[in-house]
Amino acid sequence: MTFKEYIAGMRASDFALGHFVLDAQGDPELPNAQSWEELEAYLVGKKAKEEVLRGAREYWSFFEEQARLP
């Protein structure tokens, strides 16, 4: 599963982390990032707010943890 597929299946919450999910799901240019650094560079280039960056980092961590599961 790619990160983009992972995010597409997520449900946004009312919490700060949910801001990233809503933004990512509505962004047709979101890259299919292969690393956190690639995703972060894209978001910084889009002038994402700090809360969106925090949410993105958390979801990237969740994605990496799930990818390690058998």
PDB file of N, CA, C and O in Angstrom:
ATOM      1  N   MET A   1       0.845  -1.164   0.000  1.00  0.00           N
ATOM      2  CA  MET A   1       0.000   0.000   0.000  1.00  0.00           C
ATOM      3  C   MET A   1       0.898   1.236   0.000  1.00  0.00           C
ATOM      4  O   MET A   1       1.893   1.291   0.722  1.00  0.00           O
ATOM      5  N   THR A   2       0.540   2.218  -0.809  1.00  0.00           N
ATOM      6  CA  THR A   2       1.298   3.465  -0.840  1.00  0.00           C
ATOM      7  C   THR A   2       0.720   4.441   0.177  1.00  0.00           C
ATOM      8  O   THR A   2      -0.385   4.242   0.681  1.00  0.00           O
ATOM      9  N   PHE A   3       1.467   5.489   0.472  1.00  0.00           N
ATOM     10  CA  PHE A   3       0.988   6.495   1.408  1.00  0.00           C
ATOM     11  C   PHE A   3      -0.279   7.161   0.883  1.00  0.00           C
ATOM     12  O   PHE A   3      -1.214   7.413   1.643  1.00  0.00           O
ATOM     13  N   LYS A   4      -0.309   7.442  -0.392  1.00  0.00           N
ATOM     14  CA  LYS A   4      -1.478   8.082  -0.992  1.00  0.00           C
ATOM     15  C   LYS A   4      -2.718   7.186  -0.855  1.00  0.00           C
ATOM     16  O   LYS A   4      -3.807   7.685  -0.570  1.00  0.00           O
ATOM     17  N   GLU A   5      -2.565   5.887  -1.053  1.00  0.00           N
ATOM     18  CA  GLU A   5      -3.673   4.955  -0.861  1.00  0.00           C
ATOM     19  C   GLU A   5      -4.094   4.904   0.605  1.00  0.00           C
ATOM     20  O   GLU A   5      -5.284   4.843   0.914  1.00  0.00           O
ATOM     21  N   TYR A   6      -3.126   4.931   1.493  1.00  0.00           N
ATOM     22  CA  TYR A   6      -3.395   4.916   2.931  1.00  0.00           C
ATOM     23  C   TYR A   6      -4.250   6.121   3.324  1.00  0.00           C
ATOM     24  O   TYR A   6      -5.251   5.973   4.024  1.00  0.00           O
ATOM     25  N   ILE A   7      -3.855   7.305   2.877  1.00  0.00           N
ATOM     26  CA  ILE A   7      -4.581   8.534   3.212  1.00  0.00           C
ATOM     27  C   ILE A   7      -5.972   8.535   2.580  1.00  0.00           C
ATOM     28  O   ILE A   7      -6.931   9.000   3.195  1.00  0.00           O
ATOM     29  N   ALA A   8      -6.085   8.024   1.374  1.00  0.00           N
ATOM     30  CA  ALA A   8      -7.387   7.997   0.697  1.00  0.00           C
ATOM     31  C   ALA A   8      -8.415   7.212   1.498  1.00  0.00           C
ATOM     32  O   ALA A   8      -9.608   7.507   1.432  1.00  0.00           O
ATOM     33  N   GLY A   9      -7.968   6.223   2.248  1.00  0.00           N
ATOM     34  CA  GLY A   9      -8.878   5.405   3.033  1.00  0.00           C
ATOM     35  C   GLY A   9      -9.151   5.918   4.430  1.00  0.00           C
ATOM     36  O   GLY A   9      -9.936   5.312   5.160  1.00  0.00           O
ATOM     37  N   MET A  10      -8.534   7.008   4.822  1.00  0.00           N
ATOM     38  CA  MET A  10      -8.696   7.542   6.171  1.00  0.00           C
ATOM     39  C   MET A  10      -9.946   8.408   6.272  1.00  0.00           C
ATOM     40  O   MET A  10     -10.387   9.012   5.294  1.00  0.00           O
ATOM     41  N   ARG A  11     -10.503   8.452   7.473  1.00  0.00           N
ATOM     42  CA  ARG A  11     -11.609   9.358   7.749  1.00  0.00           C
ATOM     43  C   ARG A  11     -11.049  10.509   8.570  1.00  0.00           C
ATOM     44  O   ARG A  11     -10.361  10.300   9.569  1.00  0.00           O
ATOM     45  N   ALA A  12     -11.349  11.714   8.140  1.00  0.00           N
ATOM     46  CA  ALA A  12     -10.863  12.895   8.856  1.00  0.00           C
ATOM     47  C   ALA A  12     -11.612  13.041  10.166  1.00  0.00           C
ATOM     48  O   ALA A  12     -12.796  12.721  10.258  1.00  0.00           O
ATOM     49  N   SER A  13     -10.921  13.520  11.162  1.00  0.00           N
ATOM     50  CA  SER A  13     -11.529  13.773  12.462  1.00  0.00           C
ATOM     51  C   SER A  13     -11.623  15.277  12.675  1.00  0.00           C
ATOM     52  O   SER A  13     -11.166  16.070  11.852  1.00  0.00           O
ATOM     53  N   ASP A  14     -12.212  15.641  13.775  1.00  0.00           N
ATOM     54  CA  ASP A  14     -12.306  17.059  14.112  1.00  0.00           C
ATOM     55  C   ASP A  14     -11.038  17.551  14.784  1.00  0.00           C
ATOM     56  O   ASP A  14     -10.919  18.738  15.089  1.00  0.00           O
ATOM     57  N   PHE A  15     -10.101  16.666  15.017  1.00  0.00           N
ATOM     58  CA  PHE A  15      -8.859  17.045  15.676  1.00  0.00           C
ATOM     59  C   PHE A  15      -7.879  17.626  14.672  1.00  0.00           C
ATOM     60  O   PHE A  15      -8.088  17.540  13.462  1.00  0.00           O
ATOM     61  N   ALA A  16      -6.830  18.206  15.173  1.00  0.00           N
ATOM     62  CA  ALA A  16      -5.838  18.853  14.313  1.00  0.00           C
ATOM     63  C   ALA A  16      -5.283  17.904  13.259  1.00  0.00           C
ATOM     64  O   ALA A  16      -5.003  18.321  12.135  1.00  0.00           O
ATOM     65  N   LEU A  17      -5.124  16.640  13.611  1.00  0.00           N
ATOM     66  CA  LEU A  17      -4.587  15.684  12.647  1.00  0.00           C
ATOM     67  C   LEU A  17      -5.494  15.551  11.433  1.00  0.00           C
ATOM     68  O   LEU A  17      -5.030  15.272  10.327  1.00  0.00           O
ATOM     69  N   GLY A  18      -6.783  15.750  11.645  1.00  0.00           N
ATOM     70  CA  GLY A  18      -7.744  15.625  10.558  1.00  0.00           C
ATOM     71  C   GLY A  18      -7.587  16.675   9.478  1.00  0.00           C
ATOM     72  O   GLY A  18      -7.996  16.454   8.338  1.00  0.00           O
ATOM     73  N   HIS A  19      -7.003  17.814   9.816  1.00  0.00           N
ATOM     74  CA  HIS A  19      -6.789  18.863   8.811  1.00  0.00           C
ATOM     75  C   HIS A  19      -5.920  18.344   7.669  1.00  0.00           C
ATOM     76  O   HIS A  19      -6.179  18.638   6.502  1.00  0.00           O
ATOM     77  N   PHE A  20      -4.907  17.583   8.005  1.00  0.00           N
ATOM     78  CA  PHE A  20      -4.046  17.048   6.961  1.00  0.00           C
ATOM     79  C   PHE A  20      -4.815  16.085   6.062  1.00  0.00           C
ATOM     80  O   PHE A  20      -4.682  16.145   4.840  1.00  0.00           O
ATOM     81  N   VAL A  21      -5.609  15.206   6.646  1.00  0.00           N
ATOM     82  CA  VAL A  21      -6.345  14.223   5.851  1.00  0.00           C
ATOM     83  C   VAL A  21      -7.270  14.931   4.868  1.00  0.00           C
ATOM     84  O   VAL A  21      -7.308  14.574   3.691  1.00  0.00           O
ATOM     85  N   LEU A  22      -8.011  15.923   5.333  1.00  0.00           N
ATOM     86  CA  LEU A  22      -8.915  16.661   4.441  1.00  0.00           C
ATOM     87  C   LEU A  22      -8.146  17.337   3.316  1.00  0.00           C
ATOM     88  O   LEU A  22      -8.541  17.263   2.153  1.00  0.00           O
ATOM     89  N   ASP A  23      -7.052  17.994   3.665  1.00  0.00           N
ATOM     90  CA  ASP A  23      -6.239  18.673   2.650  1.00  0.00           C
ATOM     91  C   ASP A  23      -5.657  17.673   1.653  1.00  0.00           C
ATOM     92  O   ASP A  23      -5.689  17.903   0.444  1.00  0.00           O
ATOM     93  N   ALA A  24      -5.129  16.568   2.162  1.00  0.00           N
ATOM     94  CA  ALA A  24      -4.479  15.580   1.297  1.00  0.00           C
ATOM     95  C   ALA A  24      -5.486  14.914   0.366  1.00  0.00           C
ATOM     96  O   ALA A  24      -5.205  14.722  -0.817  1.00  0.00           O
ATOM     97  N   GLN A  25      -6.639  14.568   0.885  1.00  0.00           N
ATOM     98  CA  GLN A  25      -7.639  13.904   0.057  1.00  0.00           C
ATOM     99  C   GLN A  25      -8.163  14.819  -1.045  1.00  0.00           C
ATOM    100  O   GLN A  25      -8.590  14.342  -2.097  1.00  0.00           O
ATOM    101  N   GLY A  26      -8.134  16.125  -0.812  1.00  0.00           N
ATOM    102  CA  GLY A  26      -8.617  17.069  -1.812  1.00  0.00           C
ATOM    103  C   GLY A  26      -7.539  17.629  -2.721  1.00  0.00           C
ATOM    104  O   GLY A  26      -7.816  18.504  -3.541  1.00  0.00           O
ATOM    105  N   ASP A  27      -6.306  17.135  -2.586  1.00  0.00           N
ATOM    106  CA  ASP A  27      -5.183  17.670  -3.360  1.00  0.00           C
ATOM    107  C   ASP A  27      -4.793  16.706  -4.480  1.00  0.00           C
ATOM    108  O   ASP A  27      -4.116  15.710  -4.227  1.00  0.00           O
ATOM    109  N   PRO A  28      -5.214  16.991  -5.719  1.00  0.00           N
ATOM    110  CA  PRO A  28      -4.876  16.086  -6.812  1.00  0.00           C
ATOM    111  C   PRO A  28      -3.379  16.048  -7.128  1.00  0.00           C
ATOM    112  O   PRO A  28      -2.918  15.137  -7.816  1.00  0.00           O
ATOM    113  N   GLU A  29      -2.623  17.019  -6.638  1.00  0.00           N
ATOM    114  CA  GLU A  29      -1.184  17.062  -6.894  1.00  0.00           C
ATOM    115  C   GLU A  29      -0.356  16.410  -5.786  1.00  0.00           C
ATOM    116  O   GLU A  29       0.871  16.383  -5.871  1.00  0.00           O
ATOM    117  N   LEU A  30      -1.008  15.890  -4.757  1.00  0.00           N
ATOM    118  CA  LEU A  30      -0.281  15.257  -3.659  1.00  0.00           C
ATOM    119  C   LEU A  30       0.620  14.168  -4.229  1.00  0.00           C
ATOM    120  O   LEU A  30       0.141  13.257  -4.905  1.00  0.00           O
ATOM    121  N   PRO A  31       1.914  14.254  -3.962  1.00  0.00           N
ATOM    122  CA  PRO A  31       2.813  13.238  -4.529  1.00  0.00           C
ATOM    123  C   PRO A  31       2.643  11.898  -3.831  1.00  0.00           C
ATOM    124  O   PRO A  31       2.213  11.836  -2.680  1.00  0.00           O
ATOM    125  N   ASN A  32       2.976  10.857  -4.518  1.00  0.00           N
ATOM    126  CA  ASN A  32       2.999   9.538  -3.912  1.00  0.00           C
ATOM    127  C   ASN A  32       4.372   9.396  -3.263  1.00  0.00           C
ATOM    128  O   ASN A  32       5.233   8.658  -3.741  1.00  0.00           O
ATOM    129  N   ALA A  33       4.551  10.117  -2.172  1.00  0.00           N
ATOM    130  CA  ALA A  33       5.853  10.261  -1.519  1.00  0.00           C
ATOM    131  C   ALA A  33       6.421   8.917  -1.083  1.00  0.00           C
ATOM    132  O   ALA A  33       5.694   8.031  -0.632  1.00  0.00           O
ATOM    133  N   GLN A  34       7.717   8.787  -1.225  1.00  0.00           N
ATOM    134  CA  GLN A  34       8.438   7.590  -0.801  1.00  0.00           C
ATOM    135  C   GLN A  34       9.137   7.785   0.538  1.00  0.00           C
ATOM    136  O   GLN A  34       9.675   6.835   1.106  1.00  0.00           O
ATOM    137  N   SER A  35       9.129   9.039   1.050  1.00  0.00           N
ATOM    138  CA  SER A  35       9.766   9.334   2.337  1.00  0.00           C
ATOM    139  C   SER A  35       9.069  10.522   2.977  1.00  0.00           C
ATOM    140  O   SER A  35       8.391  11.307   2.313  1.00  0.00           O
ATOM    141  N   TRP A  36       9.258  10.630   4.302  1.00  0.00           N
ATOM    142  CA  TRP A  36       8.706  11.777   5.011  1.00  0.00           C
ATOM    143  C   TRP A  36       9.305  13.068   4.457  1.00  0.00           C
ATOM    144  O   TRP A  36       8.597  14.063   4.301  1.00  0.00           O
ATOM    145  N   GLU A  37      10.582  13.058   4.166  1.00  0.00           N
ATOM    146  CA  GLU A  37      11.251  14.262   3.675  1.00  0.00           C
ATOM    147  C   GLU A  37      10.636  14.742   2.355  1.00  0.00           C
ATOM    148  O   GLU A  37      10.490  15.944   2.136  1.00  0.00           O
ATOM    149  N   GLU A  38      10.284  13.811   1.490  1.00  0.00           N
ATOM    150  CA  GLU A  38       9.652  14.177   0.221  1.00  0.00           C
ATOM    151  C   GLU A  38       8.273  14.806   0.456  1.00  0.00           C
ATOM    152  O   GLU A  38       7.936  15.819  -0.156  1.00  0.00           O
ATOM    153  N   LEU A  39       7.488  14.207   1.336  1.00  0.00           N
ATOM    154  CA  LEU A  39       6.163  14.754   1.643  1.00  0.00           C
ATOM    155  C   LEU A  39       6.286  16.112   2.326  1.00  0.00           C
ATOM    156  O   LEU A  39       5.564  17.049   1.986  1.00  0.00           O
ATOM    157  N   GLU A  40       7.187  16.216   3.275  1.00  0.00           N
ATOM    158  CA  GLU A  40       7.381  17.475   3.991  1.00  0.00           C
ATOM    159  C   GLU A  40       7.788  18.589   3.024  1.00  0.00           C
ATOM    160  O   GLU A  40       7.256  19.696   3.101  1.00  0.00           O
ATOM    161  N   ALA A  41       8.711  18.309   2.128  1.00  0.00           N
ATOM    162  CA  ALA A  41       9.154  19.322   1.160  1.00  0.00           C
ATOM    163  C   ALA A  41       7.982  19.787   0.297  1.00  0.00           C
ATOM    164  O   ALA A  41       7.857  20.977   0.011  1.00  0.00           O
ATOM    165  N   TYR A  42       7.132  18.862  -0.112  1.00  0.00           N
ATOM    166  CA  TYR A  42       5.954  19.225  -0.903  1.00  0.00           C
ATOM    167  C   TYR A  42       5.037  20.145  -0.103  1.00  0.00           C
ATOM    168  O   TYR A  42       4.593  21.177  -0.607  1.00  0.00           O
ATOM    169  N   LEU A  43       4.754  19.770   1.145  1.00  0.00           N
ATOM    170  CA  LEU A  43       3.834  20.557   1.972  1.00  0.00           C
ATOM    171  C   LEU A  43       4.403  21.932   2.295  1.00  0.00           C
ATOM    172  O   LEU A  43       3.670  22.921   2.276  1.00  0.00           O
ATOM    173  N   VAL A  44       5.683  22.010   2.587  1.00  0.00           N
ATOM    174  CA  VAL A  44       6.326  23.305   2.855  1.00  0.00           C
ATOM    175  C   VAL A  44       6.252  24.181   1.608  1.00  0.00           C
ATOM    176  O   VAL A  44       5.999  25.383   1.695  1.00  0.00           O
ATOM    177  N   GLY A  45       6.475  23.571   0.453  1.00  0.00           N
ATOM    178  CA  GLY A  45       6.367  24.306  -0.808  1.00  0.00           C
ATOM    179  C   GLY A  45       4.968  24.837  -1.066  1.00  0.00           C
ATOM    180  O   GLY A  45       4.796  25.851  -1.742  1.00  0.00           O
ATOM    181  N   LYS A  46       3.955  24.141  -0.519  1.00  0.00           N
ATOM    182  CA  LYS A  46       2.565  24.571  -0.655  1.00  0.00           C
ATOM    183  C   LYS A  46       2.163  25.540   0.469  1.00  0.00           C
ATOM    184  O   LYS A  46       1.012  25.966   0.563  1.00  0.00           O
ATOM    185  N   LYS A  47       3.151  25.874   1.319  1.00  0.00           N
ATOM    186  CA  LYS A  47       2.938  26.774   2.454  1.00  0.00           C
ATOM    187  C   LYS A  47       1.874  26.247   3.422  1.00  0.00           C
ATOM    188  O   LYS A  47       1.013  26.990   3.892  1.00  0.00           O
ATOM    189  N   ALA A  48       1.959  24.947   3.706  1.00  0.00           N
ATOM    190  CA  ALA A  48       1.032  24.320   4.646  1.00  0.00           C
ATOM    191  C   ALA A  48       1.222  24.913   6.039  1.00  0.00           C
ATOM    192  O   ALA A  48       2.337  25.250   6.438  1.00  0.00           O
ATOM    193  N   LYS A  49       0.125  25.033   6.761  1.00  0.00           N
ATOM    194  CA  LYS A  49       0.171  25.534   8.135  1.00  0.00           C
ATOM    195  C   LYS A  49       0.854  24.508   9.031  1.00  0.00           C
ATOM    196  O   LYS A  49       0.927  23.323   8.704  1.00  0.00           O
ATOM    197  N   GLU A  50       1.344  24.982  10.153  1.00  0.00           N
ATOM    198  CA  GLU A  50       2.063  24.126  11.092  1.00  0.00           C
ATOM    199  C   GLU A  50       1.197  22.952  11.550  1.00  0.00           C
ATOM    200  O   GLU A  50       1.698  21.835  11.683  1.00  0.00           O
ATOM    201  N   GLU A  51      -0.089  23.187  11.793  1.00  0.00           N
ATOM    202  CA  GLU A  51      -0.957  22.102  12.251  1.00  0.00           C
ATOM    203  C   GLU A  51      -1.104  21.016  11.170  1.00  0.00           C
ATOM    204  O   GLU A  51      -1.237  19.835  11.488  1.00  0.00           O
ATOM    205  N   VAL A  52      -1.078  21.416   9.920  1.00  0.00           N
ATOM    206  CA  VAL A  52      -1.149  20.448   8.823  1.00  0.00           C
ATOM    207  C   VAL A  52       0.152  19.646   8.764  1.00  0.00           C
ATOM    208  O   VAL A  52       0.125  18.433   8.557  1.00  0.00           O
ATOM    209  N   LEU A  53       1.279  20.316   8.943  1.00  0.00           N
ATOM    210  CA  LEU A  53       2.567  19.611   8.962  1.00  0.00           C
ATOM    211  C   LEU A  53       2.635  18.611  10.112  1.00  0.00           C
ATOM    212  O   LEU A  53       3.128  17.496   9.941  1.00  0.00           O
ATOM    213  N   ARG A  54       2.142  19.010  11.282  1.00  0.00           N
ATOM    214  CA  ARG A  54       2.133  18.087  12.425  1.00  0.00           C
ATOM    215  C   ARG A  54       1.252  16.874  12.126  1.00  0.00           C
ATOM    216  O   ARG A  54       1.629  15.736  12.403  1.00  0.00           O
ATOM    217  N   GLY A  55       0.085  17.133  11.560  1.00  0.00           N
ATOM    218  CA  GLY A  55      -0.807  16.033  11.207  1.00  0.00           C
ATOM    219  C   GLY A  55      -0.196  15.116  10.172  1.00  0.00           C
ATOM    220  O   GLY A  55      -0.310  13.894  10.270  1.00  0.00           O
ATOM    221  N   ALA A  56       0.452  15.700   9.180  1.00  0.00           N
ATOM    222  CA  ALA A  56       1.096  14.910   8.140  1.00  0.00           C
ATOM    223  C   ALA A  56       2.175  14.012   8.745  1.00  0.00           C
ATOM    224  O   ALA A  56       2.296  12.840   8.385  1.00  0.00           O
ATOM    225  N   ARG A  57       2.946  14.570   9.657  1.00  0.00           N
ATOM    226  CA  ARG A  57       4.025  13.784  10.285  1.00  0.00           C
ATOM    227  C   ARG A  57       3.452  12.626  11.077  1.00  0.00           C
ATOM    228  O   ARG A  57       3.983  11.517  11.032  1.00  0.00           O
ATOM    229  N   GLU A  58       2.361  12.878  11.809  1.00  0.00           N
ATOM    230  CA  GLU A  58       1.727  11.813  12.582  1.00  0.00           C
ATOM    231  C   GLU A  58       1.191  10.719  11.664  1.00  0.00           C
ATOM    232  O   GLU A  58       1.404   9.534  11.917  1.00  0.00           O
ATOM    233  N   TYR A  59       0.497  11.116  10.601  1.00  0.00           N
ATOM    234  CA  TYR A  59      -0.040  10.118   9.682  1.00  0.00           C
ATOM    235  C   TYR A  59       1.070   9.361   8.966  1.00  0.00           C
ATOM    236  O   TYR A  59       0.928   8.171   8.684  1.00  0.00           O
ATOM    237  N   TRP A  60       2.172  10.041   8.671  1.00  0.00           N
ATOM    238  CA  TRP A  60       3.300   9.329   8.058  1.00  0.00           C
ATOM    239  C   TRP A  60       3.827   8.274   9.024  1.00  0.00           C
ATOM    240  O   TRP A  60       4.151   7.162   8.608  1.00  0.00           O
ATOM    241  N   SER A  61       3.915   8.608  10.294  1.00  0.00           N
ATOM    242  CA  SER A  61       4.364   7.641  11.310  1.00  0.00           C
ATOM    243  C   SER A  61       3.408   6.461  11.396  1.00  0.00           C
ATOM    244  O   SER A  61       3.847   5.313  11.470  1.00  0.00           O
ATOM    245  N   PHE A  62       2.089   6.735  11.387  1.00  0.00           N
ATOM    246  CA  PHE A  62       1.095   5.659  11.417  1.00  0.00           C
ATOM    247  C   PHE A  62       1.265   4.757  10.193  1.00  0.00           C
ATOM    248  O   PHE A  62       1.214   3.532  10.294  1.00  0.00           O
ATOM    249  N   PHE A  63       1.467   5.389   9.038  1.00  0.00           N
ATOM    250  CA  PHE A  63       1.646   4.655   7.781  1.00  0.00           C
ATOM    251  C   PHE A  63       2.875   3.746   7.858  1.00  0.00           C
ATOM    252  O   PHE A  63       2.809   2.581   7.465  1.00  0.00           O
ATOM    253  N   GLU A  64       3.984   4.268   8.358  1.00  0.00           N
ATOM    254  CA  GLU A  64       5.195   3.456   8.477  1.00  0.00           C
ATOM    255  C   GLU A  64       4.996   2.284   9.425  1.00  0.00           C
ATOM    256  O   GLU A  64       5.462   1.177   9.154  1.00  0.00           O
ATOM    257  N   GLU A  65       4.304   2.523  10.540  1.00  0.00           N
ATOM    258  CA  GLU A  65       4.044   1.439  11.486  1.00  0.00           C
ATOM    259  C   GLU A  65       3.193   0.352  10.837  1.00  0.00           C
ATOM    260  O   GLU A  65       3.474  -0.834  11.010  1.00  0.00           O
ATOM    261  N   GLN A  66       2.167   0.735  10.101  1.00  0.00           N
ATOM    262  CA  GLN A  66       1.309  -0.241   9.447  1.00  0.00           C
ATOM    263  C   GLN A  66       2.079  -1.008   8.377  1.00  0.00           C
ATOM    264  O   GLN A  66       1.865  -2.207   8.199  1.00  0.00           O
ATOM    265  N   ALA A  67       2.956  -0.337   7.677  1.00  0.00           N
ATOM    266  CA  ALA A  67       3.733  -0.985   6.624  1.00  0.00           C
ATOM    267  C   ALA A  67       4.655  -2.070   7.185  1.00  0.00           C
ATOM    268  O   ALA A  67       5.000  -3.020   6.483  1.00  0.00           O
ATOM    269  N   ARG A  68       5.052  -1.926   8.449  1.00  0.00           N
ATOM    270  CA  ARG A  68       5.938  -2.910   9.077  1.00  0.00           C
ATOM    271  C   ARG A  68       5.190  -4.143   9.589  1.00  0.00           C
ATOM    272  O   ARG A  68       5.812  -5.160   9.896  1.00  0.00           O
ATOM    273  N   LEU A  69       3.865  -4.061   9.684  1.00  0.00           N
ATOM    274  CA  LEU A  69       3.094  -5.185  10.184  1.00  0.00           C
ATOM    275  C   LEU A  69       3.078  -6.317   9.166  1.00  0.00           C
ATOM    276  O   LEU A  69       3.085  -6.075   7.960  1.00  0.00           O
ATOM    277  N   PRO A  70       3.057  -7.556   9.655  1.00  0.00           N
ATOM    278  CA  PRO A  70       3.043  -8.696   8.711  1.00  0.00           C
ATOM    279  C   PRO A  70       1.729  -8.793   7.964  1.00  0.00           C
ATOM    280  O   PRO A  70       1.552  -9.689   7.138  1.00  0.00           O
TER     281      PRO A  70
END
